């Protein structure tokens, strides 16, 4: 997974896979997802990311099956 932030447009782009994009779907006014031929999530774009995605607090936490 890759997260890219474009400060000039305040846009975040999160890539989940390297699959080819078949279609882009609008989820809300500022959130779009890209899906492959099977409808699987490829990436997500978040406009106005600082206010819509709390980018200043970005972190990754892996939870093991024993902890859950």
Sine and cosine of phi, psi and omega as CSV:
sin_phi,cos_phi,sin_psi,cos_psi,sin_omega,cos_omega
0.00,0.00,0.67,-0.74,0.05,-1.00
-0.80,-0.60,0.68,-0.73,0.07,-1.00
-0.89,-0.46,0.81,-0.58,0.04,-1.00
-0.87,-0.49,0.68,-0.74,0.06,-1.00
-0.85,-0.52,0.80,-0.60,0.01,-1.00
-0.96,-0.28,0.98,-0.19,-0.11,-0.99
-0.92,0.40,-0.50,0.87,-0.02,-1.00
-0.91,0.41,-0.43,0.90,0.02,-1.00
-0.89,-0.46,0.01,1.00,-0.05,-1.00
0.79,0.61,0.77,0.64,-0.04,-1.00
-0.84,-0.54,0.71,-0.70,0.10,-1.00
-0.95,-0.33,0.63,-0.78,0.04,-1.00
-0.78,-0.63,0.86,-0.51,-0.04,-1.00
-0.92,-0.38,0.88,-0.48,0.01,-1.00
-0.98,-0.19,0.84,-0.54,-0.01,-1.00
-0.99,-0.11,-0.57,0.82,0.04,-1.00
-0.62,-0.78,0.14,-0.99,0.05,-1.00
-0.98,-0.21,0.28,0.96,0.01,-1.00
-0.90,0.44,0.39,-0.92,0.06,-1.00
-0.96,0.30,0.65,-0.76,0.00,-1.00
-0.99,0.14,0.80,-0.60,0.05,-1.00
-0.99,-0.11,-0.60,0.80,-0.09,-1.00
-0.44,-0.90,0.57,-0.82,0.13,-0.99
-0.95,-0.31,0.76,-0.65,-0.02,-1.00
-0.88,-0.47,0.69,-0.72,0.07,-1.00
-1.00,0.08,0.87,-0.49,0.01,-1.00
-1.00,0.03,-0.66,0.75,0.09,-1.00
-0.47,-0.88,-0.08,-1.00,-0.06,-1.00
-0.84,0.55,-0.51,0.86,-0.09,-1.00
-0.86,-0.50,0.13,0.99,-0.06,-1.00
-0.77,-0.64,0.78,-0.63,0.00,-1.00
-0.77,-0.64,0.58,-0.81,0.10,-0.99
-0.85,-0.52,0.52,-0.85,0.09,-1.00
-0.94,-0.33,0.71,-0.71,0.01,-1.00
-0.83,-0.56,0.39,-0.92,0.04,-1.00
-1.00,0.00,-0.14,-0.99,-0.04,-1.00
-0.85,0.52,-0.52,0.85,-0.02,-1.00
-1.00,0.00,0.02,1.00,-0.01,-1.00
1.00,0.06,0.17,0.99,0.01,-1.00
-0.98,0.19,0.58,-0.82,-0.01,-1.00
-0.91,0.42,0.78,-0.62,0.05,-1.00
-0.96,-0.28,-0.75,0.66,-0.02,-1.00
-0.40,-0.92,0.18,-0.98,0.00,-1.00
-0.67,-0.74,0.66,-0.75,0.07,-1.00
-0.89,-0.45,0.74,-0.67,0.01,-1.00
-0.84,-0.54,0.92,-0.40,0.07,-1.00
-1.00,0.07,0.44,-0.90,-0.09,-1.00
0.80,0.59,0.75,0.67,-0.17,-0.99
-0.89,0.46,-0.59,0.81,-0.02,-1.00
-0.88,0.48,-0.62,0.78,0.00,-1.00
-1.00,0.01,-0.42,0.91,-0.06,-1.00
-0.99,-0.11,-0.26,0.97,-0.13,-0.99
-0.71,-0.70,0.15,0.99,0.03,-1.00
0.74,0.67,0.77,0.64,-0.05,-1.00
-0.87,0.49,-0.46,0.89,0.00,-1.00
-0.92,0.40,-0.26,0.97,-0.01,-1.00
-0.90,-0.43,0.45,0.89,-0.04,-1.00
-0.91,0.42,0.76,-0.65,0.08,-1.00
-0.44,-0.90,0.29,-0.96,0.06,-1.00
-0.83,-0.56,0.77,-0.63,0.00,-1.00
-0.76,-0.65,0.87,-0.50,0.04,-1.00
-1.00,-0.05,0.79,-0.62,-0.01,-1.00
-0.95,-0.32,0.85,-0.53,0.02,-1.00
-0.98,0.19,0.34,-0.94,-0.01,-1.00
-0.87,0.48,-0.52,0.85,0.00,-1.00
-0.94,0.35,-0.49,0.87,-0.03,-1.00
-0.99,0.14,-0.44,0.90,-0.13,-0.99
-0.98,0.20,0.00,0.00,0.00,0.00
